[in-house]
């Protein structure tokens, strides 16, 4: 069967029908890292939107739903472990599909180092704050410990890793929802819907300008909503399950972001919310400590949960994309080898673990964990936002062909207007992530984060060179990026 690998007789395909909507949904949710986003990413927009940041988050939610709609439609028609690469190959061109896979693997490989660096310096600084004898710079053992947990979960198969993600995802969301309710109760009579207007923007970014600037920064907190798509070949009824997961995760976590941002704004004070940050007294952890004493510890645990869950989701993505590309020999065929019992792509997972440790320790020890965190985050969003733009283009291209619509009529709203709006929404986000100062609120990148622009460009150039080699020697491998292997018979999961 085509879903089986071609690396040897001992290999088999991924386990079919292994997980349902709940686990697939939380793959997308944990790939968004909601607790870490609430605590660290969304506050980046406060300096621009001030107390109107909840309106910025609402704008960002609408913008992301546009692209989630395009991705969901493609996932319904093209359920494949190659996911976004398959969509680009079928909607644009096989070469675009290969380069999407090349870039998306980079994103997925950088996700675990990003959050494990955050895990390391968060745990080290927290322990140091209470026990001065613990060195604040001894962060790396915690990062490696997190990587080992994720490696073990991945090795034992998608059921184990997906259930781990579900448990951690529920925990982190619950903590911040409870704290948000506490904040709203604390605000009392200061609860106000005025934060959904433009009246609380800071003087430097008055009115709608500040709200839009804030939304550009907060839209990056939604990155990962497509995380369910590489699990299509292991999901039950993937044509419906994956589409639902992408849309439900975007909408559900978007509303979670709106709730938590509203609660923080009214509790902290809308008119001074421009000073709200990701650390110190003017942060989620700081407010929890000041208002509720030991409750800050649950916030800390939620952030730790979020980093491990996000790293787990990143490994699931990188290993499945690598598996799919190895299966067609576009990447080394060994990456398609799976464990005979657990049916996990063990060599791809091992390669992801090795890359995680190398990037985490290399950048973390070389530039410091906080700078390394900024570097990996910059690299991720530069590539990921560009891929989101491509997904909207792929949606237009795929459904423009009557043969791809399965006899259904072309829908100008879903197949053209929504993707075009999705492109328009993400172009400012891409310029912001790359530090290209087209708008007044874009801040040019500074070293060492600025190194990631040329680094990512160099990586993509290598991809173009390798693509040229494949076209010259093995052109069918590029063409097969667009294959949907679930169209062929497969083994089902063992119960």
C-alpha positions as a Python dict, from the first residue, in 0.01 Angstrom:
ca = {
    (1, 'X'): (0, 0, 0),
    (2, 'X'): (114, 354, -71),
    (3, 'X'): (80, 458, 291),
    (4, 'X'): (355, 216, 380),
    (5, 'X'): (711, 334, 367),
    (6, 'X'): (957, 204, 112),
    (7, 'X'): (1260, 185, 332),
    (8, 'X'): (1253, -185, 401),
    (9, 'X'): (1031, -477, 476),
    (10, 'X'): (1033, -410, 847),
    (11, 'X'): (855, -78, 808),
    (12, 'X'): (484, -5, 811),
    (13, 'X'): (265, 300, 768),
    (14, 'X'): (139, 536, 1034),
    (15, 'X'): (-137, 399, 1255),
    (16, 'X'): (-471, 475, 1096),
    (17, 'X'): (-782, 580, 1295),
    (18, 'X'): (-569, 615, 1609),
    (19, 'X'): (-708, 944, 1744),
    (20, 'X'): (-1036, 1133, 1733),
    (21, 'X'): (-1152, 1493, 1727),
    (22, 'X'): (-1052, 1566, 2087),
    (23, 'X'): (-686, 1473, 2041),
    (24, 'X'): (-665, 1631, 1695),
    (25, 'X'): (-823, 1950, 1830),
    (26, 'X'): (-570, 1973, 2112),
    (27, 'X'): (-285, 1917, 1867),
    (28, 'X'): (-381, 2251, 1712),
    (29, 'X'): (-452, 2410, 2049),
    (30, 'X'): (-121, 2311, 2205),
    (31, 'X'): (63, 2410, 1888),
    (32, 'X'): (-68, 2762, 1959),
    (33, 'X'): (71, 2744, 2317),
    (34, 'X'): (-221, 2942, 2463),
    (35, 'X'): (-85, 2994, 2816),
    (36, 'X'): (256, 3104, 2692),
    (37, 'X'): (87, 3329, 2435),
    (38, 'X'): (-133, 3497, 2697),
    (39, 'X'): (162, 3548, 2930),
    (40, 'X'): (434, 3643, 2680),
    (41, 'X'): (313, 3705, 2323),
    (42, 'X'): (-8, 3907, 2350),
    (43, 'X'): (137, 4164, 2596),
    (44, 'X'): (373, 4269, 2313),
    (45, 'X'): (74, 4446, 2160),
    (46, 'X'): (-10, 4640, 2478),
    (47, 'X'): (244, 4912, 2405),
    (48, 'X'): (53, 4996, 2084),
    (49, 'X'): (-312, 4931, 2174),
    (50, 'X'): (-300, 5000, 2547),
    (51, 'X'): (-629, 4924, 2720),
    (52, 'X'): (-789, 4868, 2380),
    (53, 'X'): (-587, 4550, 2336),
    (54, 'X'): (-899, 4328, 2369),
    (55, 'X'): (-1028, 4491, 2049),
    (56, 'X'): (-692, 4419, 1883),
    (57, 'X'): (-720, 4053, 1982),
    (58, 'X'): (-1073, 4043, 1839),
    (59, 'X'): (-941, 4185, 1509),
    (60, 'X'): (-661, 3926, 1511),
    (61, 'X'): (-913, 3647, 1570),
    (62, 'X'): (-1116, 3753, 1267),
    (63, 'X'): (-801, 3774, 1053),
    (64, 'X'): (-686, 3427, 1157),
    (65, 'X'): (-1029, 3275, 1099),
    (66, 'X'): (-995, 3380, 735),
    (67, 'X'): (-681, 3172, 686),
    (68, 'X'): (-816, 2893, 908),
    (69, 'X'): (-1113, 2872, 671),
    (70, 'X'): (-879, 2828, 373),
    (71, 'X'): (-667, 2567, 553),
    (72, 'X'): (-977, 2381, 674),
    (73, 'X'): (-1125, 2360, 326),
    (74, 'X'): (-800, 2223, 187),
    (75, 'X'): (-768, 1976, 476),
    (76, 'X'): (-1117, 1844, 400),
    (77, 'X'): (-1022, 1763, 40),
    (78, 'X'): (-656, 1667, 92),
    (79, 'X'): (-612, 1465, 415),
    (80, 'X'): (-239, 1389, 414),
    (81, 'X'): (55, 1383, 653),
    (82, 'X'): (222, 1621, 408),
    (83, 'X'): (-53, 1870, 504),
    (84, 'X'): (43, 2224, 403),
    (85, 'X'): (300, 2096, 153),
    (86, 'X'): (34, 1883, -16),
    (87, 'X'): (-205, 2179, -24),
    (88, 'X'): (54, 2403, -190),
    (89, 'X'): (151, 2129, -437),
    (90, 'X'): (-210, 2076, -547),
    (91, 'X'): (-324, 2438, -527),
    (92, 'X'): (-20, 2616, -670),
    (93, 'X'): (255, 2391, -808),
    (94, 'X'): (453, 2085, -690),
    (95, 'X'): (762, 2306, -653),
    (96, 'X'): (567, 2532, -417),
    (97, 'X'): (465, 2221, -225),
    (98, 'X'): (824, 2106, -184),
    (99, 'X'): (941, 2449, -66),
    (100, 'X'): (646, 2468, 174),
    (101, 'X'): (755, 2134, 322),
    (102, 'X'): (1114, 2259, 341),
    (103, 'X'): (1008, 2574, 525),
    (104, 'X'): (745, 2407, 743),
    (105, 'X'): (996, 2151, 867),
    (106, 'X'): (1219, 2442, 970),
    (107, 'X'): (928, 2597, 1161),
    (108, 'X'): (844, 2269, 1332),
    (109, 'X'): (1208, 2203, 1420),
    (110, 'X'): (1241, 2550, 1578),
    (111, 'X'): (922, 2525, 1785),
    (112, 'X'): (1061, 2288, 2053),
    (113, 'X'): (1381, 2494, 2107),
    (114, 'X'): (1170, 2812, 2130),
    (115, 'X'): (947, 2687, 2409),
    (116, 'X'): (1210, 2473, 2582),
    (117, 'X'): (1433, 2780, 2607),
    (118, 'X'): (1137, 2956, 2768),
    (119, 'X'): (1092, 2657, 2998),
    (120, 'X'): (1458, 2671, 3097),
    (121, 'X'): (1491, 3038, 3179),
    (122, 'X'): (1144, 3056, 3339),
    (123, 'X'): (1213, 2770, 3579),
    (124, 'X'): (1570, 2884, 3655),
    (125, 'X'): (1470, 3245, 3725),
    (126, 'X'): (1172, 3137, 3936),
    (127, 'X'): (1384, 2907, 4152),
    (128, 'X'): (1653, 3175, 4179),
    (129, 'X'): (1393, 3427, 4293),
    (130, 'X'): (1301, 3211, 4591),
    (131, 'X'): (1633, 3037, 4649),
    (132, 'X'): (1918, 3275, 4572),
    (133, 'X'): (2171, 2992, 4590),
    (134, 'X'): (2039, 2844, 4266),
    (135, 'X'): (2222, 2997, 3968),
    (136, 'X'): (1985, 3193, 3744),
    (137, 'X'): (2192, 3091, 3442),
    (138, 'X'): (2154, 2717, 3507),
    (139, 'X'): (1861, 2691, 3268),
    (140, 'X'): (1968, 2421, 3025),
    (141, 'X'): (1901, 2106, 3238),
    (142, 'X'): (1532, 2201, 3247),
    (143, 'X'): (1524, 2248, 2871),
    (144, 'X'): (1684, 1909, 2810),
    (145, 'X'): (1447, 1746, 3060),
    (146, 'X'): (1153, 1885, 2863),
    (147, 'X'): (1303, 1756, 2540),
    (148, 'X'): (1338, 1406, 2687),
    (149, 'X'): (971, 1404, 2796),
    (150, 'X'): (864, 1498, 2444),
    (151, 'X'): (1095, 1237, 2292),
    (152, 'X'): (943, 964, 2508),
    (153, 'X'): (587, 1068, 2425),
    (154, 'X'): (663, 1073, 2053),
    (155, 'X'): (836, 735, 2063),
    (156, 'X'): (532, 563, 2214),
    (157, 'X'): (311, 681, 1929),
    (158, 'X'): (51, 936, 1838),
    (159, 'X'): (-197, 815, 2098),
    (160, 'X'): (48, 882, 2380),
    (161, 'X'): (173, 1215, 2250),
    (162, 'X'): (-177, 1337, 2159),
    (163, 'X'): (-318, 1242, 2498),
    (164, 'X'): (-27, 1416, 2670),
    (165, 'X'): (-105, 1726, 2468),
    (166, 'X'): (-472, 1705, 2562),
    (167, 'X'): (-403, 1678, 2935),
    (168, 'X'): (-148, 1961, 2934),
    (169, 'X'): (-367, 2177, 2710),
    (170, 'X'): (-672, 2146, 2933),
    (171, 'X'): (-462, 2225, 3241),
    (172, 'X'): (-305, 2542, 3107),
    (173, 'X'): (-635, 2677, 2974),
    (174, 'X'): (-817, 2602, 3301),
    (175, 'X'): (-563, 2794, 3511),
    (176, 'X'): (-586, 3108, 3299),
    (177, 'X'): (-967, 3095, 3274),
    (178, 'X'): (-993, 3073, 3654),
    (179, 'X'): (-745, 3357, 3698),
    (180, 'X'): (-931, 3565, 3439),
    (181, 'X'): (-1251, 3523, 3640),
    (182, 'X'): (-1063, 3628, 3955),
    (183, 'X'): (-933, 3936, 3774),
    (184, 'X'): (-1282, 4035, 3659),
    (185, 'X'): (-1417, 3991, 4012),
    (186, 'X'): (-1128, 4202, 4141),
    (187, 'X'): (-1209, 4474, 3886),
    (188, 'X'): (-1564, 4494, 4021),
    (189, 'X'): (-1730, 4815, 3902),
    (190, 'X'): (-1435, 4885, 3670),
    (191, 'X'): (-1547, 4612, 3431),
    (192, 'X'): (-1625, 4796, 3110),
    (193, 'X'): (-1689, 4726, 2743),
    (194, 'X'): (-1499, 5045, 2656),
    (195, 'X'): (-1187, 4828, 2611),
    (196, 'X'): (-1350, 4708, 2289),
    (197, 'X'): (-1330, 5063, 2158),
    (198, 'X'): (-1037, 5289, 2068),
    (199, 'X'): (-1055, 5516, 2372),
    (200, 'X'): (-773, 5354, 2571),
    (201, 'X'): (-495, 5359, 2312),
    (202, 'X'): (-171, 5534, 2416),
    (203, 'X'): (-86, 5883, 2291),
    (204, 'X'): (179, 5761, 2047),
    (205, 'X'): (-66, 5533, 1866),
    (206, 'X'): (-404, 5700, 1906),
    (207, 'X'): (-727, 5548, 1788),
    (208, 'X'): (-759, 5282, 1523),
    (209, 'X'): (-386, 5303, 1436),
    (210, 'X'): (-296, 5167, 1780),
    (211, 'X'): (-560, 4896, 1765),
    (212, 'X'): (-440, 4774, 1424),
    (213, 'X'): (-77, 4785, 1536),
    (214, 'X'): (-169, 4582, 1844),
    (215, 'X'): (-357, 4329, 1632),
    (216, 'X'): (-53, 4276, 1408),
    (217, 'X'): (152, 4175, 1710),
    (218, 'X'): (-123, 3967, 1870),
    (219, 'X'): (-198, 3778, 1547),
    (220, 'X'): (132, 3600, 1598),
    (221, 'X'): (-15, 3441, 1914),
    (222, 'X'): (-246, 3241, 1685),
    (223, 'X'): (44, 3072, 1505),
    (224, 'X'): (-3, 2696, 1511),
    (225, 'X'): (-379, 2676, 1453),
    (226, 'X'): (-302, 2452, 1153),
    (227, 'X'): (-111, 2207, 1375),
    (228, 'X'): (-376, 1935, 1338),
    (229, 'X'): (-326, 1897, 963),
    (230, 'X'): (-16, 1667, 967),
    (231, 'X'): (-212, 1414, 1179),
    (232, 'X'): (-469, 1348, 905),
    (233, 'X'): (-344, 998, 826),
    (234, 'X'): (-372, 896, 1192),
    (235, 'X'): (-714, 1052, 1258),
    (236, 'X'): (-1059, 900, 1242),
    (237, 'X'): (-1270, 1048, 961),
    (238, 'X'): (-991, 1297, 878),
    (239, 'X'): (-1180, 1486, 608),
    (240, 'X'): (-1415, 1619, 875),
    (241, 'X'): (-1207, 1586, 1191),
    (242, 'X'): (-908, 1793, 1080),
    (243, 'X'): (-1118, 2073, 934),
    (244, 'X'): (-1322, 2096, 1255),
    (245, 'X'): (-1008, 2091, 1467),
    (246, 'X'): (-848, 2380, 1275),
    (247, 'X'): (-1162, 2596, 1290),
    (248, 'X'): (-1260, 2508, 1649),
    (249, 'X'): (-905, 2567, 1776),
    (250, 'X'): (-881, 2907, 1608),
    (251, 'X'): (-1222, 3021, 1728),
    (252, 'X'): (-1202, 2866, 2074),
    (253, 'X'): (-852, 2987, 2160),
    (254, 'X'): (-928, 3323, 1999),
    (255, 'X'): (-1221, 3369, 2238),
    (256, 'X'): (-995, 3250, 2523),
    (257, 'X'): (-747, 3522, 2424),
    (258, 'X'): (-1025, 3783, 2418),
    (259, 'X'): (-1147, 3676, 2763),
    (260, 'X'): (-805, 3673, 2927),
    (261, 'X'): (-693, 4000, 2766),
    (262, 'X'): (-1016, 4169, 2873),
    (263, 'X'): (-972, 4042, 3231),
    (264, 'X'): (-612, 4161, 3252),
    (265, 'X'): (-699, 4502, 3105),
    (266, 'X'): (-984, 4581, 3346),
    (267, 'X'): (-797, 4445, 3649),
    (268, 'X'): (-474, 4629, 3570),
    (269, 'X'): (-648, 4946, 3452),
    (270, 'X'): (-723, 5021, 3085),
    (271, 'X'): (-562, 5364, 3084),
    (272, 'X'): (-228, 5232, 3210),
    (273, 'X'): (-237, 4898, 3027),
    (274, 'X'): (23, 5022, 2777),
    (275, 'X'): (281, 4946, 3048),
    (276, 'X'): (168, 4585, 3086),
    (277, 'X'): (450, 4342, 3003),
    (278, 'X'): (536, 3972, 3002),
    (279, 'X'): (739, 3975, 3324),
    (280, 'X'): (772, 4156, 3655),
    (281, 'X'): (496, 4315, 3861),
    (282, 'X'): (308, 4436, 3551),
    (283, 'X'): (247, 4091, 3411),
    (284, 'X'): (12, 3796, 3456),
    (285, 'X'): (244, 3626, 3702),
    (286, 'X'): (313, 3953, 3884),
    (287, 'X'): (-56, 4039, 3919),
    (288, 'X'): (-136, 3686, 4038),
    (289, 'X'): (136, 3710, 4301),
    (290, 'X'): (29, 4056, 4419),
    (291, 'X'): (-344, 3982, 4431),
    (292, 'X'): (-366, 3615, 4523),
    (293, 'X'): (-37, 3514, 4680),
    (294, 'X'): (48, 3153, 4600),
    (295, 'X'): (-185, 3141, 4299),
    (296, 'X'): (107, 3272, 4095),
    (297, 'X'): (254, 2922, 4128),
    (298, 'X'): (-35, 2780, 3926),
    (299, 'X'): (32, 3041, 3658),
    (300, 'X'): (394, 2932, 3658),
    (301, 'X'): (292, 2567, 3622),
    (302, 'X'): (52, 2656, 3341),
    (303, 'X'): (333, 2825, 3150),
    (304, 'X'): (558, 2521, 3208),
    (305, 'X'): (274, 2294, 3087),
    (306, 'X'): (230, 2513, 2781),
    (307, 'X'): (596, 2492, 2682),
    (308, 'X'): (607, 2112, 2703),
    (309, 'X'): (274, 2074, 2522),
    (310, 'X'): (388, 2310, 2247),
    (311, 'X'): (719, 2126, 2207),
    (312, 'X'): (524, 1799, 2185),
    (313, 'X'): (302, 1946, 1911),
    (314, 'X'): (608, 2073, 1723),
    (315, 'X'): (768, 1728, 1723),
    (316, 'X'): (442, 1574, 1598),
    (317, 'X'): (445, 1818, 1307),
    (318, 'X'): (812, 1791, 1211),
    (319, 'X'): (812, 1411, 1232),
    (320, 'X'): (496, 1372, 1020),
    (321, 'X'): (610, 1616, 753),
    (322, 'X'): (951, 1446, 746),
    (323, 'X'): (780, 1107, 728),
    (324, 'X'): (563, 1219, 436),
    (325, 'X'): (859, 1362, 244),
    (326, 'X'): (1076, 1059, 322),
    (327, 'X'): (801, 829, 199),
    (328, 'X'): (831, 976, -151),
    (329, 'X'): (1213, 1003, -119),
    (330, 'X'): (1208, 1383, -144),
    (331, 'X'): (1379, 1375, 198),
    (332, 'X'): (1603, 1088, 313),
    (333, 'X'): (1396, 769, 295),
    (334, 'X'): (1506, 665, 644),
    (335, 'X'): (1280, 938, 787),
    (336, 'X'): (979, 734, 672),
    (337, 'X'): (1070, 432, 887),
    (338, 'X'): (825, 375, 1170),
    (339, 'X'): (832, 167, 1486),
    (340, 'X'): (681, -179, 1421),
    (341, 'X'): (472, -168, 1739),
    (342, 'X'): (399, 196, 1818),
    (343, 'X'): (378, 298, 1451),
    (344, 'X'): (559, 624, 1529),
    (345, 'X'): (812, 767, 1279),
    (346, 'X'): (1097, 698, 1520),
    (347, 'X'): (1388, 814, 1306),
    (348, 'X'): (1213, 1141, 1224),
    (349, 'X'): (1139, 1188, 1595),
    (350, 'X'): (1501, 1109, 1685),
    (351, 'X'): (1621, 1359, 1425),
    (352, 'X'): (1385, 1621, 1571),
    (353, 'X'): (1519, 1551, 1922),
    (354, 'X'): (1878, 1588, 1804),
    (355, 'X'): (1795, 1914, 1626),
    (356, 'X'): (1610, 2041, 1934),
    (357, 'X'): (1909, 1980, 2161),
    (358, 'X'): (2154, 2126, 1909),
    (359, 'X'): (1955, 2446, 1851),
    (360, 'X'): (1858, 2490, 2217),
    (361, 'X'): (2211, 2446, 2351),
    (362, 'X'): (2388, 2607, 2056),
    (363, 'X'): (2190, 2929, 2053),
    (364, 'X'): (2112, 2929, 2426),
    (365, 'X'): (2470, 2893, 2540),
    (366, 'X'): (2602, 3112, 2260),
    (367, 'X'): (2366, 3409, 2294),
    (368, 'X'): (2189, 3347, 2624),
    (369, 'X'): (1847, 3178, 2656),
    (370, 'X'): (1641, 3498, 2630),
    (371, 'X'): (1817, 3615, 2313),
    (372, 'X'): (1798, 3262, 2172),
    (373, 'X'): (1425, 3262, 2245),
    (374, 'X'): (1386, 3582, 2043),
    (375, 'X'): (1596, 3439, 1761),
    (376, 'X'): (1402, 3117, 1723),
    (377, 'X'): (1071, 3302, 1754),
    (378, 'X'): (1174, 3542, 1480),
    (379, 'X'): (1275, 3258, 1249),
    (380, 'X'): (946, 3078, 1309),
    (381, 'X'): (714, 3368, 1236),
    (382, 'X'): (902, 3482, 925),
    (383, 'X'): (848, 3142, 763),
    (384, 'X'): (512, 3051, 916),
    (385, 'X'): (335, 3373, 820),
    (386, 'X'): (468, 3340, 464),
    (387, 'X'): (325, 2987, 456),
    (388, 'X'): (-13, 3116, 578),
    (389, 'X'): (-16, 3358, 285),
    (390, 'X'): (66, 3069, 50),
    (391, 'X'): (-220, 2862, 194),
    (392, 'X'): (-466, 3131, 94),
    (393, 'X'): (-318, 3136, -255),
    (394, 'X'): (-340, 2755, -266),
    (395, 'X'): (-707, 2767, -166),
    (396, 'X'): (-782, 3001, -457),
    (397, 'X'): (-587, 2785, -701),
    (398, 'X'): (-719, 2449, -584),
    (399, 'X'): (-1087, 2536, -593),
    (400, 'X'): (-1057, 2726, -921),
    (401, 'X'): (-1045, 2382, -1086),
    (402, 'X'): (-1385, 2218, -1118),
    (403, 'X'): (-1219, 1875, -1094),
    (404, 'X'): (-1108, 1953, -738),
    (405, 'X'): (-1452, 2059, -615),
    (406, 'X'): (-1608, 1713, -640),
    (407, 'X'): (-1901, 1836, -845),
    (408, 'X'): (-1978, 2124, -612),
    (409, 'X'): (-2023, 2480, -736),
    (410, 'X'): (-1743, 2732, -702),
    (411, 'X'): (-1810, 2950, -398),
    (412, 'X'): (-1679, 3303, -465),
    (413, 'X'): (-1696, 3394, -97),
    (414, 'X'): (-1512, 3093, 50),
    (415, 'X'): (-1287, 3022, -248),
    (416, 'X'): (-1183, 3377, -339),
    (417, 'X'): (-1295, 3661, -111),
    (418, 'X'): (-1199, 3494, 219),
    (419, 'X'): (-852, 3386, 97),
    (420, 'X'): (-782, 3732, -48),
    (421, 'X'): (-877, 3891, 284),
    (422, 'X'): (-656, 3636, 459),
    (423, 'X'): (-362, 3738, 244),
    (424, 'X'): (-428, 4106, 317),
    (425, 'X'): (-444, 4037, 691),
    (426, 'X'): (-114, 3849, 706),
    (427, 'X'): (103, 4072, 486),
    (428, 'X'): (141, 4335, 765),
    (429, 'X'): (212, 4054, 1011),
    (430, 'X'): (487, 3917, 788),
    (431, 'X'): (646, 4261, 744),
    (432, 'X'): (634, 4307, 1122),
    (433, 'X'): (790, 3968, 1193),
    (434, 'X'): (1070, 4040, 945),
    (435, 'X'): (1126, 4389, 1086),
    (436, 'X'): (1067, 4554, 747),
    (437, 'X'): (962, 4908, 837),
    (438, 'X'): (674, 4974, 598),
    (439, 'X'): (437, 5084, 875),
    (440, 'X'): (521, 5326, 1157),
    (441, 'X'): (465, 5063, 1426),
    (442, 'X'): (711, 4814, 1276),
    (443, 'X'): (1030, 4798, 1481),
    (444, 'X'): (1345, 4697, 1288),
    (445, 'X'): (1502, 4381, 1425),
    (446, 'X'): (1814, 4418, 1634),
    (447, 'X'): (2098, 4170, 1678),
    (448, 'X'): (2098, 3882, 1739),
    (449, 'X'): (1731, 3838, 1632),
    (450, 'X'): (1814, 4020, 1308),
    (451, 'X'): (2047, 3734, 1215),
    (452, 'X'): (1745, 3513, 1155),
    (453, 'X'): (1631, 3698, 843),
    (454, 'X'): (1946, 3615, 645),
    (455, 'X'): (1958, 3273, 813),
    (456, 'X'): (1607, 3182, 701),
    (457, 'X'): (1676, 3321, 353),
    (458, 'X'): (1990, 3107, 328),
    (459, 'X'): (1799, 2798, 438),
    (460, 'X'): (1533, 2857, 173),
    (461, 'X'): (1802, 2911, -93),
    (462, 'X'): (1940, 2568, -4),
    (463, 'X'): (1589, 2434, -52),
    (464, 'X'): (1569, 2589, -398),
    (465, 'X'): (1905, 2436, -490),
    (466, 'X'): (1797, 2093, -368),
    (467, 'X'): (1468, 2134, -554),
    (468, 'X'): (1665, 2198, -873),
    (469, 'X'): (1863, 1880, -811),
    (470, 'X'): (1543, 1678, -764),
    (471, 'X'): (1392, 1818, -1083),
    (472, 'X'): (1707, 1727, -1273),
    (473, 'X'): (1750, 1375, -1131),
    (474, 'X'): (1417, 1262, -977),
    (475, 'X'): (1133, 1489, -1093),
    (476, 'X'): (863, 1243, -986),
    (477, 'X'): (962, 1296, -622),
    (478, 'X'): (860, 1660, -648),
    (479, 'X'): (535, 1572, -822),
    (480, 'X'): (446, 1319, -552),
    (481, 'X'): (439, 1590, -284),
    (482, 'X'): (77, 1635, -392),
    (483, 'X'): (-24, 1271, -335),
    (484, 'X'): (-296, 1192, -83),
    (485, 'X'): (-210, 846, 50),
    (486, 'X'): (-539, 803, 234),
    (487, 'X'): (-702, 756, -105),
    (488, 'X'): (-555, 404, -99),
    (489, 'X'): (-632, 105, 130),
    (490, 'X'): (-473, 112, 471),
    (491, 'X'): (-446, -77, 795),
    (492, 'X'): (-662, 48, 1077),
    (493, 'X'): (-561, 106, 1435),
    (494, 'X'): (-546, -188, 1668),
    (495, 'X'): (-772, -160, 1967),
}
